[in-house]
Amino acid sequence: MYDFTKLKTEVSGIENWLIKEFSNIRTGLASITILDGVKVENYGTLTPVNQVANITAEDAKTIRISPWDTSQIKELEKAIINADLGVSVAVDDKGIRLSFPELTSERRQILVKVAKDKLEQAKVSLRGERDKVWNDIQMKGKENEISQDDKFQLKDEMQKVVDDMGGLLVGLFEKKEREIMG
């Protein structure tokens, strides 16, 4: 009767976006995803750090970056410092060590607020997708492609998809909030 595949694809994209945004919010624990947006000058080309070095978590508070070409250590250090990740950077003969400081309670509150803002952006996108589908269903109703009874049954089905995703997004936020508050 009505194909909700596009809606499900779009809301899944919103979920993936939120997961990625939450992964960029530092919780005080070492996470190699913090380097995802950092690019280093590599023979005249800006290249993601993970394409010029091995990145490993040494422990819960430390990441080790071991460049494949040790002559790039200075460029890597510069790129990481310029990215302003809120971590301390130490260079040694093997590469670079990133240390994640403990979060203050004030900083934790700020990070929760950032996460809440990301959740709101995701909810706005979700409502936008719901509105697109509802408008489409109403248009099909006006053109007599869908009966009035079917229209409201479809609205209920659409709302269930949206509500389920809304609950999932809130669950992701609550999990991130617990991580941040430690």
VOLO-412404 format. One record per residue (C-alpha): residue in three letters; x, y, z. Coordinates in steps of 0.5 Angstrom, whole numbers, padded with zeros to 4 digits, always signed. Layout:
<pts>
ALAXYZ;...
</pts>
This chain:
<pts>
MET+0000+0000+0000;TYR+0005+0005+0002;ASP+0013+0004+0002;PHE+0016+0006+0008;THR+0023+0004+0006;LYS+0026+0011+0004;LEU+0023+0013+0011;LYS+0027+0008+0015;THR+0033+0009+0011;GLU+0033+0016+0013;VAL+0032+0015+0020;SER+0037+0010+0020;GLY+0042+0015+0017;ILE+0040+0020+0023;GLU+0042+0015+0028;ASN+0048+0014+0024;TRP+0050+0021+0024;LEU+0048+0022+0032;ILE+0053+0016+0033;LYS+0058+0019+0030;GLU+0057+0026+0033;PHE+0057+0022+0040;SER+0064+0019+0038;ASN+0067+0026+0037;ILE+0065+0028+0044;ARG+0071+0026+0049;THR+0069+0023+0055;GLY+0076+0023+0059;LEU+0077+0016+0056;ALA+0082+0015+0051;SER+0078+0014+0044;ILE+0082+0013+0037;THR+0076+0016+0034;ILE+0078+0023+0037;LEU+0083+0023+0031;ASP+0078+0022+0025;GLY+0078+0029+0023;VAL+0085+0030+0024;LYS+0089+0031+0018;VAL+0097+0031+0017;GLU+0101+0034+0011;ASN+0104+0028+0008;TYR+0108+0030+0002;GLY+0104+0036+0000;THR+0097+0032+0001;LEU+0093+0033+0007;THR+0092+0026+0009;PRO+0088+0023+0015;VAL+0092+0021+0021;ASN+0090+0013+0021;GLN+0093+0013+0014;VAL+0100+0015+0016;ALA+0101+0012+0023;ASN+0099+0006+0027;ILE+0094+0008+0032;THR+0093+0004+0039;ALA+0090+0005+0046;GLU+0095+0004+0051;ASP+0091+0004+0057;ALA+0084+0008+0059;LYS+0087+0015+0058;THR+0093+0014+0053;ILE+0093+0013+0046;ARG+0100+0012+0042;ILE+0101+0014+0035;SER+0107+0011+0031;PRO+0108+0014+0024;TRP+0110+0009+0019;ASP+0115+0014+0017;THR+0118+0017+0023;SER+0120+0024+0019;GLN+0113+0026+0020;ILE+0113+0026+0027;LYS+0113+0033+0027;GLU+0108+0034+0022;LEU+0103+0030+0026;GLU+0105+0033+0033;LYS+0103+0040+0029;ALA+0097+0037+0026;ILE+0094+0034+0033;ILE+0096+0041+0037;ASN+0092+0045+0032;ALA+0086+0041+0032;ASP+0086+0043+0039;LEU+0083+0036+0042;GLY+0084+0038+0049;VAL+0089+0032+0050;SER+0096+0033+0052;VAL+0101+0031+0047;ALA+0108+0028+0048;VAL+0113+0026+0043;ASP+0118+0021+0044;ASP+0123+0017+0039;LYS+0117+0012+0038;GLY+0112+0017+0036;ILE+0107+0021+0040;ARG+0103+0019+0046;LEU+0096+0023+0047;SER+0094+0023+0055;PHE+0087+0025+0056;PRO+0086+0029+0063;GLU+0081+0028+0068;LEU+0074+0032+0066;THR+0072+0037+0071;SER+0065+0037+0073;GLU+0064+0043+0070;ARG+0067+0041+0063;ARG+0062+0034+0064;GLN+0056+0039+0064;ILE+0058+0043+0058;LEU+0059+0036+0054;VAL+0053+0033+0057;LYS+0050+0040+0054;VAL+0053+0039+0047;ALA+0051+0032+0047;LYS+0044+0034+0048;ASP+0044+0039+0043;LYS+0046+0034+0038;LEU+0040+0030+0040;GLU+0036+0036+0039;GLN+0039+0036+0032;ALA+0037+0029+0031;LYS+0030+0030+0033;VAL+0029+0036+0029;SER+0031+0032+0023;LEU+0027+0026+0025;ARG+0021+0031+0025;GLY+0023+0033+0018;GLU+0023+0026+0015;ARG+0016+0025+0019;ASP+0013+0031+0016;LYS+0015+0029+0009;VAL+0012+0022+0009;TRP+0006+0025+0012;ASN+0005+0030+0007;ASP+0006+0025+0001;ILE+0001+0021+0005;GLN-0004+0027+0005;MET-0002+0028-0003;LYS-0004+0021-0005;GLY-0010+0021-0001;LYS-0013+0028-0004;GLU-0011+0024-0011;ASN-0015+0018-0009;GLU-0009+0013-0009;ILE-0011+0012-0002;SER-0017+0012+0002;GLN-0019+0016+0008;ASP-0018+0010+0013;ASP-0012+0007+0010;LYS-0009+0014+0010;PHE-0010+0014+0018;GLN-0007+0007+0018;LEU-0001+0009+0015;LYS+0000+0015+0019;ASP+0000+0011+0025;GLU+0005+0006+0022;MET+0009+0012+0020;GLN+0009+0015+0027;LYS+0011+0008+0030;VAL+0017+0008+0026;VAL+0019+0015+0028;ASP+0017+0014+0035;ASP+0021+0008+0035;MET+0027+0012+0032;GLY+0026+0017+0037;GLY+0026+0013+0043;LEU+0033+0010+0040;LEU+0036+0017+0040;VAL+0034+0018+0047;GLY+0037+0012+0049;LEU+0044+0013+0045;PHE+0044+0020+0049;GLU+0043+0017+0056;LYS+0048+0012+0055;LYS+0053+0018+0052;GLU+0051+0022+0058;ARG+0053+0016+0063;GLU+0059+0016+0060;ILE+0061+0023+0061;MET+0058+0023+0068;GLY+0063+0017+0069;
</pts>
